[in-house]
Amino acid sequence: MEQSLVFSFFLIFTGAAAFASVALYTRQPLLVAYIVLGAILGPYGMSMVSDTELLSDISHIGIIFLLFLLGLDMQPSHLLHMLKKATLVAIVSSILFFMIGYAVGYLFGYTQTENMIIGIAVMFSSTIIGIKLLPTTVLHHRHTGELVVGLLLLQDIIAILVLLFLYSGANQTGTSSDAMVQFATTFVALPLIIGGAFVFVKYVLLKLIQKFDRFHEYIFLLAIGWCLGLAEIASLAGLSAEIGAFVAGVSVATSPISQYIATSLKPLRDFFLILFFFSIGASFNLSLVGLIAVPAIILALLVLGLKPVIFRFLLSRISESPQLGWEVGFRLGQISEFSLLIAYIAAGAAMIGEEASHVIQATAILTFLLSSYVVIFNFPSPIAVSDKLRRD
């Protein structure tokens, strides 16, 4: 690494503070500032921060903490009811979004496999943006928050299934039967991890918290250790670290200490999420803009235009109001950070070329930015432009 990690952090956070100040004065979403800063300072811009892979790995912790905090707000019985209601909408919408991405890839002459990967990448919405732009009151106590979270969780489950197939394709050295065995083992591991987590929390974790609840530093460390520990166990079992972190959060959600843990970890989560959005901007190869601009813009506009329509229609089929359907659709009107991971894995396994990979990346960046604008100008959010819409 050409620069030290300390110098890289200095550039990122000092630059982020400056760009965030400008963004707030001009009433722009802070996510825009972090992504633009990454593009400027990254290896394809001024090359002042060159080791974006390390920063991306570090920033991934922010996503893990985000899912952990999300789990802390989910009562297991409430979660099961919510997922049951949203399952059909999540599955049907994912199929329709896949068809949109596949059609755009086919239109621009990409290969069959590339079309399928582009279609898969379009299926999902961003957990980070969807949750970050929800006011706390809406997230915890409103039906809108329930639907947004339920749909995002179901999409995350579908995304993880896709990633399992991609990982097996990227890492497979044996026969197809070996890959199926690995896939089946992973599905067996999930209920075991969930059951083990609840047993451990009931008989070990909560007893430790009750005994030493006066030591706030200890509670903080115990929460981080539990989150990252279960994330690592899930990763070793073939699942994603995010799923492990979410299970860790849900397993503690029934305890009164859950809200204290959630409040304590929010600054740590935000620290890593700044790095995540910076790494998105920094990893984009600006020299390919001429090749991928048209397909990426068309795909982004289709995502932004059709996702709200599709969600509004499907939610009306399960007796939700048109107004709520539009709001949920616009809040989920982007593609996902999982899409970036899918593009990375597929490109690394030579399933898709660099150009197709950057179409997915550009579409993600465009939809992250534009959907954030739509939400903050029209719906309640912590960073809304209007004082009337701003909700913490």
N, C-alpha and C positions, 0 to 999 in steps of 0.2 A: 504494500500500500504506500503510495507516494506521500500522502499526508498522514499525520497521526490521527487517531480516533478523536482525541480531544479537539484538534483543530477542525476536523470535519463537523463535530458537534457545535463548535463555536460558529462556523459558517451557517449551519442549518438553523440553529435556534436564534441567533442574532438576526439573520436574514428573515426568518419566519416572523420575528417580532416586528421588524420594519415593514414587511409586506402585509402583515395582519393589521398594523396600524392604518396603512393606506386603504386596505379592504374595508375596515370598519368606518373610516371617514367617508368612503364612497358607497357604503352600505352594500358591500359585496360579501358573499359567503367566504368564510375563512378557508374552506377546502380549496377554493380557487387559488388563494395565495400560496398554499403549500405546494400544490402541483406545479404552478408556474415557476416558483422558486427552484424546484427540482429540475425542471427543464433548463433553466438558466445556468445553474451551478453544476449540473451533471456532466458526464463525459461527452455528451453530444452537444453541449452548450459551451460554457467557459472552461469546463474540465477542472473546476476547483475542488470538486468532490468526485473522486474517481472510483472508489470501491463501493459501488451501489449494491453489490450482492451482499456484502456484510451488513449494510444498513437495512436492506430488505429483510434479512434474517432477523435482525434485532427488532425491526418494526412489526414483524409477525407476532411478537409477544403482545402487541396492542390489540390485535384481533382476538387472541386467546383471552385476554382480560375482558374484552368487550362481551364475548360469549359467556364468560364466567359471571359477570355482573348481570347479564340478561337472565341467566339461570337463577340467580338469587331472587329475582322478582317473580318467579314462576312457581306457584303452588302446584304440585304434581297432579292433583285431581282436576284443577282448573286447566292445566296444560293439556291433559288428555281430552277434555271436552272441547277445547278450542281446536286442537288438531283434527279431531273427528269432523268438525263442522267445515273446516277449510280444505280437507283432503281433495275432494273432487275438483274444486276450483284450482288448486295447485297443479294437479295432474293434467287437466285439460288445457290450462293456460300454458304449461310447459311445452305441450305438444304443438300448440299453435305458434308459440315463439320460436320453437325449433324450425318449423316450416318457413317462417320469415327469414331467419338467418341462412337456412339452406338455399332458399330461392335467390337471395342476394349473391351468395357465393357462386351459384350456378350461372347467374346472369353475367358475372365478370370472369367466367372461364376458369375458376379454380378446380382442382381435382375433386373426385367424389369424396375422398377422405377429408380433404380440407373443407368442403361444403358441410359435411357432417359435424366437424369440430366447430366451425363457425356457428352452425345451428345450435349445437349444444351450449356454446358460450352465451348465446342470446337468451337461453331459457331462464336464467336466474337474475334476481335483483340484488342490489347491494345491501347487505346486512348493516354495514357501517353507516351508510348514508340514511337508510330507512330508519334506523334506531336513533342516530345522532340528531336527526331533524324532527324527531317526535318530542314534544314537551313532556316533562316528567309526569304531569297529571294525566295526559292522554295515554302515555305508555302504561301507567299503573292502573288507571281507574276508568278508562273510556273504552267503548266497544271498538272504536277505530283502532286504538292501540292493540287490542286483542287480535283483530283480523290481520293487521300488518305483521305482528310478531308471529302469528300462526302460519301465515303464508311464507314468511321468510324462513322459518324453521323447517317447514316441509320442503321448500326449495333447497335448503342446505342439505337435507337428507338425500334428496335426489342428486345434488351435486357431489356428495360424498360417494354415492354409488358409482357415478361416472368416473370420479377420480380413482376409485378402486380398480376399475377396468383399465384406465390409462396407466396407472402405476404398474399393474400386472403386465401390460404390454411393453412398458418401458424397461422393466426389470427382469422380465421373464427370460430364463436361460434354458428351461426345460420344455416339456410338452404342454399342450393345451390342457391336459388333465391336471398337470401340476398347478396351472393357473386357477383352475376351478377349485382345486383343493384349498389353495390359498384364499380364494374368495369366500368359500364356505366357512373356513376357519375364522375369518374376520366377522362373519355374521353370527357365529356362535359366541365370539368374544364380546359382542355388544351387550347382550342381556347379562352376561357374567359380570362385566364392568359395572353396569347399572346396579345390579343386586349387591355386589361387593361394596360399592360406594355408599349405599344407604345403610348397610350393616356397619361399615367402618365409622360413618358419621354418628350413628346412634350409640355405639358402644365405646368409641374411642374419642372421636373429635369433639363431640359436644361435652363429654365428661371433662376433657382437658380445658375447654373454654370455660365451663362452669367453675372449675377449680382455680383457674388463674385469670378470671375476667377483670381483675383490677389492673393487670399489666397490659396496657393498650398496645405497646410495642410487640408483645408476644402474640396477641390476637392478630395483629397485622401480619407478622411473619408466618403464623400458622395458616392464615387464609391464602397467602401467596404460595406457600409450600403445598397446600392441598390442591390449589388450582393447577399449578405447573406439574405437580406430581401425577395427578390423574390425566392431565394432558399428555404427558410422556408415556404413561401406561397405555393410553388409547393409541398413541402413535406406534408404539412397539407391537400392538395387537393388529396393526394394519388399518386402523381407523384414522381419522384426522385428530390432531391436537385440539382443534376447535370443539369437536364433539366431546372429547374428554373434559375440557374446561366447562362446557355447558352442563354436562352430567354432574360435575363437581358443584356447580352453582345450585342446580335443582335439588341436589341431595341435602343442601344446607337451608333451602328456602323456607322450610317449615319452622325453623328456629328463630326466636326473637332477635338473635344476634345478626341475622342476615342483612338487615338494613344498615347496621353500623359498619359491617364489612364493606357493603356496597359504597357507602359514603367515603370510607377510608381509601378505597382503591381507585376512585375516579381520577384523581390527579395523575396517578401512575399510568392508567389507561390512556389518558390524553397525551402524555409524554410520548408514548410509543406510537400512537396513531398519527402524530405529526410526522414521525419518521416514515410511517407507512405511505402517507400521501406524497411526501417528498420523494420517496423511492419510485413511486409511479411515474412522476414527471421526469426523474433523472434517468430512468431506464428506457425512455422512448428515443428511438433512433431518428433524429430529425432529417437525416439525409434521404429517408424513404417516404417523406411526406408527399412528394410528387406522384409516386406510384400508388399510394394507398388512399389519397385524399378523397377521391370520388366515391369508391365503394364504402369507405368508412363514414363519410357524411350521409350518404343515402341510407346506410344501415342504422346510423344513429337517429336520423329523422324518423325512420320507420318505427324504431323502438320507442322513441319519445311520443310519437303520434298514436301508435296502435296499442301499446301496453295499457294505457288508461281506458281505451275503448273496450278492450277484451276483458279487463278486470271488472269494469262497470257492468258489462253484459252478463258475465258469469256470476258475479255477486248478486245481481238482480234475480238470477235463477234460484238462489237460496234465500230469497225474501229479504235481501238487504235493500235499503233505500238508494235511489239513484245518486243522491248527493254524497252519501258515504262511499258508494262504489267509485265515483269520480275521484274523491280524495285519496282513497287507498290506491287507485290506479296511478295517479300522479306521483304519490309518494314512492311507488315501486317502479317508476318509469325510467329505469336505467338498467344496465347490466351490472354484473357483480364482480367483486374482488376475486371470487372463485373463477370467473371467466379469465382473469389474468393468469391465475395459477394453471388453468386448463391449457391456455395458449403456451405457457412456459413448458409444461410437461410434454405436450404434444410436439412442440418444436424440438425439444431435447431428444425425443424418441424418434425423430425424423418422420413423424406422421404428417406434419405440415411444414411448408417452407417459411422462410423469414417474412416474406411479404404477407402471407395469410395471417401469420402470428401478429404482425403489426396492425393489420386491419382490426383484429380483435382488440388490441391494446388501444388503438386510436378511438375505436367506438366506445370502449370503456371510459376513457378520459373525457370524451365529448359528452357522453350521457351523464357521467358524474357531475360535470360542470353545469350543463343545461338543465337537468332535472332539479339540481339544487336551486337554480334560479327560479324555476317554476314554483317550487314549494315555498321558498322564502318570500315570494311576492304574493302568494295566494292563500297560504294555509298557516295556521299557528305553528310556530317553531321557535327554538331558543335563539335563533339568529335572524328572525324575520326582519324585513326592511321596515315595515310599518310598526309603530309602537302598539297599535291596536292588535296586531297579530303576534307580537312577541310574547312567548310564554316560556318560562324556565322549566 
